[in-house]
Amino acid sequence: MHKNISKLHYLKKYLADSLLFRKPYSLCVRVYNRLHLLRVLAKMKPYSGVYNPCVDSSTLNEKVMCGYQGWFSAKGDGSGRDWSHYGQDQYFSPSCCKIDLWPDVSDMSYDEKYSTQFKHKDGKTAYVFSSYNSNTVLRHFQWMQKHGIDGIFLQRFLNNANRSYVAYNHNNVVTANVQAGANRYGRTWAIMYDLTGLEAGDIEKFVIKDWKQLIDRMKVTQDKSYLHHQGKPVVAVWGIGFNDGRKYTLAECEKLVNFLKTDKKYGGNTVMLSVPTGWRNLNRDSVKDKMLHQIISQADIVSPWTVGRYNSPQMAKEEIESIGSADIEWTKQRQLTYLPVVFPGFSWQNLQKTPHQDAKLNQIPRLKGAFLWSQSVAFKQAGARMLFVAMFDELNEGTAIFKCTNNPPIGNSRFLTYAGLPSDHYLWLVGRLGELLRNKIPESMTIPIRNKP
């Protein structure tokens, strides 16, 4: 801490001198950003709040975990990121929108709601939430507790965060919010690095560096609610082996896995890898490089990304019976854990409009939960002992399972609804998936009947 204070003092003095002696503008900008980054780092501290034990955080077995983006910001929330992921920076309007579902904020407090230019059918202003707001993240975990959802993998993006102190600060604030929510409401959580958008060399430069900061400053793996498996803290990495033209290499990915597992100070982790659907046969969405198998074999948990890979209950059932069963057998032979991904549906019409591309609204229909349920039952029958639900709060690709409204705004942007179902229907349904894994309800392809509150 004293070292950071001295750096801050030096940089402040440098900026003051720059104004007098007119030093190069670009250098002043770099110093300015460095100054604020040090301030962000100084705020990274271990969680010290209340802890209420509930979910067994020592294992992934029989757990239903959701992906948690945590990337939504709103103008006026204090983050300085305007409408990130709702729209295009400062622009969020019926002609500039990136979400296909509208969040239900009806039970949120006044200080959690942020007004928009959108209007409902009755002319009233439509509101959204911000992941930067600690009260909202706490509320999300309260919903998880109520419906029996075990916890989340917090997505951590570093493609912009280490180039922008504002983005990095958002990451850290949301991480602290998640810690508070998990501890208060007895859920579990873990870090998932999403490598999307990283350039060659960025894994060592940013990801490894960031994990060191999380361990040294926030001591995340010492958090009582942090997820462990096989006696070690879980760290997930999303985006290894995809054939979509990523700039970082498999060699860099292998170095990251080795660091997370074997480094004397920062290693000793259970490493989970989110890989392409075609990872085992090196086909479909996977690179055709056997080095991918080498990297996976060094990890502990394999989680193939199947979002958008099938579009009906029957297709999902057939794919999982053929491919999923073989995947599970491959991992068993190598003493690896298999974590399958299930998703409720898919839609990204508004997101695709931003780069002037066309996409169908409700591209993969939810069928009131039948699509999600069919995947989960098929994976259970194939031998899966745990599930990853994509995603808790993903409004952009229409895969969210948290509360969304049946009364979205009207206008130039079109939105999906939950087809008249209660806004917490998918929260309830995901909670039942945990009962399915734990054999508390039968493996029927028919969705359980929900008792009226």
N, C-alpha and C positions, 0 to 999 in steps of 0.2 A: 504493500500500500504506500509506504514512504517513497518507494521508487517511482510510482505513478504520480504522486503529488509533485515530486521534483520535475518530472517530465512535463506535467501540466504547467508548472511555473515557467519553465524554459520556453515552451511553445507560446504561452501568452506574451512573454517578453519579446519573442521573435516577431509575432504579429504586430505588436505595438511599434517595434523598430521598423517593420516593413512599411508602415504607413508614413513614417518619416523619411525613409531612404529609398522608397519606391522600388522595392525588390520585385522580381518577376511575378506576374499575376498567377501563373500556373503553379509556381512554387508556394505562393501564399495559400492557394486553394488546398494544396496537398497538406500543408501544415494545419490549416483550419480543420480539415477532415480528420487528421490525426489527433488533433486536440479533442474533438468531440468523441472520437473512438475511444480514447483513454477514459473519458468520462463515462462512456457506456460500460467499459470493462470494470470500472470502479464500482458500478452498481450491481455487478454479478456476485451474488452472495448465496450461501447455503440456505436452504429452507429451515425455518426455525419456529413454524407455527404449530397449530394443533394437529394431533394425529389420532384418527379413529380407526382402529384395525377392523377389517371385515374380509375382503377378498384375500385369498392366499397368494401373496406375491412371489412365492418361492418356486413356482412352476407355471409353464404354459399349458400343461395337460388339462383338458376339459375346460379350457378358457375360450370365450368369445371376445376377441379384441377388435376394436374399430380403428380405422385410420382417422387421424384428426389433423386437418389442414392448419387451422388456426391462423389463416393468412388474411382474413377480412379486416379492413380498416374503414373508418368513416370520417368524413370531414368534421372536425371538432372533437375528435376523441383523444387528442393530445399526442398521437403518434407521429404526426407530420407527414403521413402517407396518403392523405386525401381518401379517394375511393378505391384503393388498391384491391383488385380482384372482383370488385363489383362493376367497375367501369374502366375507363382509361385514365388513370391518375386522377386529375381534378375533374374529369368529366364522367358523370353518371346520370344518364337521362334516357328517355324512351328511344332515342336514336343512338345511344352509346351504352350498351349493357352487355355484361358477360355472364349472367346467371340465367338458368332455365327454371329454377324453383325459387319461390319467394319465401323467406323465413317467416314463421309465425312468431310475432313478438308480443302477442296479446297478453301474456302473463308476465312480461318483463316490466321492471320499474321504469319510471320516467327517465332516469339518468342512464338507462341502457339503450334507449331508442334514439335513432338519428334520422332526422327528416330528409326526404329526397324530393326530386322533382316529379316523381311518379304519383298518380292518383288512382284511388279505387273507383269502382263503378258509381258509388254514392258521392264522389267528388272529394272525399277526405284524403289527406296526405298519407302516403305509404311510408313506413319506417323500416329501417334495417338495424342490425346489431354490429358491434365491433368486437373482434377477438382480443383487441388491446384492453378492453374493459374487463377488469378482474371479476366484477359481479356477474357478468354474462358467462364467463368460463366456469365460475362456481356453479351457476345455474345448470349449465350443460352436465356437469358431473352429478348434480342433484338428480337430473333426469336419468342418468345412467344408474344411479343407486336405486331409484324408484322402480325401474324396469328390469333390474338384475343384469345389466351389462357389465362385464368384468373390468374393462379398462380400455386404454387407447395406446396406439403408437403415434407419438407426436412427430409430424413431418417437419424436418428442419432443412430448409433450402439455403444454400450458400452461394448461388450463382450471382446474387446481387449483394448479399449481406456483408461480405467482407470488402466490398467496394463502396458501400454506403453505410455510414454509421446509423442512419435512420432505420434502414432495413434490419441491420444487426440488432439494434435496440428493440425493434418489434419482436424479433425472434426470442430475445432473452426475456422480455416482459411476458410474452405468451407462455414461455417455459415456466416462469415463476407462477403464473396464473394456473397452469396445469398442475404443478406441484401442490399448490394450495387446494385445488379442487379434489385431486386424488386423495390427499391426506384427510381432508375434512369429511369426504363422503365415502371413504373406505374402498376406493378403487385402486387399480394399479396402472402403471404407465411405463413407457420406455421411449428412448430416442430412436427415430428412423431418419437417417440422412437420405435425402433425395438428390441424386447426382445430376438430375436434369439441368441442362444449361451450362454445365461446367466445361471449361476449355482444357486443353492438354496442359498438364502440370498443376491444375487447380486442386486436385485431390490432396496432394501433399501440402500445397501452399495454404489451402483453406480448411479442408475437412479434418485432416490430422491436427492442424493447429487449433481448430475449434474444439475438438474433443479434449484436448489438453486444457483449454480454458474452462470447459464444463466440469472437468474433474478437479482442477486446481482451485477454481473460484466458487463454483456452485455446488461442487461435491455431489453431483446428481446421483451417482450410484450408491451413495451412503444414505440417500433418502429411504425411509422405511417403506414407502409405497412403491419404490422402483422395482420393476419386474425382473425376476431372476429365473433361470432355467438351468437345470443340471448343476446347481450350486454356484452359478456365476451370473453377474448382471448381463442383461440382454442388450445388444446394440444391433440395430437393423440398418441395412444399406439397400436402397432401392435404385435399380437402374444398371445392373451389371449384365452385359451380354446381349443387349438389344441391337437390332440391325438397322436402326433409324438414323445412322450417321453421326453418332456421338463423337465428340472430339477427344475425350480421354480414352486411354487404352486399357486393355485387359491387364497389361503388366502393372499399370498404376493401381488397378482394382485389387490385384493380388497383393501388392505392397500394403494397401490399406487393411485388407483382411489379416495379413501377417502382423501388422502393427497392433490391431485391436485384440489379437489373440496372445501375442508373445511379448510385447513391450514390457520391460521390467516394472515400469511405473504406471503406464496407462493401459496395459493389456489385461489379460486374465478375464476376458469377456466371452460370453456365449454369442457368437456372431450369426445373425440371420441375414440371408440374402434374398432380395426380391428379384426374380429373374424372369425371362420371357416364357411364354406358354410352351414354346418349342425347345426349351432348354435341353431336354434329355436326348432328343434326336437331332439337335442342332439344325432345326428347320423352322418354317413359318416366320415368326418374328425374332428368331435368334440368329446371332452370328454363327457362321459355319467354321468355328474354331474350337478344337478340342481343349484348348487352354481353359475354356469356360468350365469344363468338367473338373479340371485340375483345381480351379479356384473354389468351386462348390464343395469339392471333397475336403478342402481345408477348413470350411466353415462348419456350422453346427445345425442350422435350420435352413431349409429350402422353402421358398414361398413363390410359386409361379404366378405371374400376373395374368389373370384371365378376364379382366374387365373388357367387355365388348367382343369377346371371342365366341360367344353363342347368344342367340336372341330369342329362345323359347324354352320352356321347361323340357320338352322332348329332346331338343338338340343338346341342352345342357346335360341331361341324363345320359345320352348316348356318348358324348365326349368324355364325361367323367368316368363312365364305366370302362371305356377303352384306354384313354390316355391317363386319367387320374390314378387308376389302379396300378398301371405300370410305373408311374412316377413314384408312388408310395413304395412299391417293391424295390425300385432302384435305391431309394434312400435307406430303406431297411437294411439292404445288403451292405451299405457303407456306414451303418450306425448313425445316420442323420435323422433329424426330426423334420416332418413334413407339415407345413402350415398352408392349407389351401385358402384361396381368396374367393369370396362370394360377393355378389352385388345385386341391388334391388331392381335395377333398370339403367337406362342410359339416355341422355339427351344433352346436346350442346349446340343447339341452333344459334342462340345469341352469342355464344363465345366464338363461333366460327364466322359470324357476320363481321366481327371486328377486323379480321384480315381479308374481308370481302370474299368469303367462301360460303357455299350453301351446305346446309345440313338439315335433316328432317327433325322436327320437333317430336319428342317421344319416340326416338329411334328404336329403342328396345323397351317395350311396354312392361310395366311392373306387374300387371294383372292382379292388382290389389294384394300383392305379396306372394302370389303363387310362384313367380319366377325365382325369387330369392329362396323360398322354402324348398323348391325342387332341387336346387344346387346343393343346399345344405344337407338334405336327406341323402342325396346321391354320394356326396363325399363321406358322410358318416357310414354308409353301407360299404364304401370302398376301403374303409379302415382309418379314416382321419380321426384324430383325437382332439383337434382344436380347429378354430376357424378365425380368419381375418375378414372382417366386413368392410368393404370399400363403398362409401366412407361415412363417417359420422356427419360431417358438415360440408360436403362437397356439393355446392350449389351450381358450380360452373359446368360440370358434366352430368348434372342431374342424378347423382348417385347418393345424395344425402339421405340419412335415415332419422335425423332429428326433426323437430317440429317444423313443418312447412304448412302454409295456408292454402285453403281451398278458395280464398277470395283474394287472388293476386291483383296487382294494378292492371289497368287496361291501357291501350294505346299502341304505339308502333312496335313495341317488344311484346312477344307472346310468352306465356309462362305455363308450365305444367301445374297440375294440382294433385292432391292425393285422392282424387276421384270420389270426393264426398266422405271418405273415411276420417276418423278423428285424427287430428294433427300429430298425435303421439302413436299412431298405429304401428309405424315401423320400429319405433323404440320398443314397443311392447313385443313385436314379433321377433326382434333380435334377442330380446331377453329370453324368449322361448327356445331359441337356438341353443342356449346354454343348458336348458333342461333336456333338450334332445341329445346333446353330447353326453350328459350325465345319466342318460337312460331313465329320466323321470317322466318322459312322454314317449309314445311309440314312434317308430320310424315309418310313419305314414306320409304319403305324398300330399295328403289333404292337410291344409293349414288348420291348426288348432282353433277351436271356437273361443272367442274372447267373451268372458262374462262382463255384463254391464257394470260400470262403477257403482 
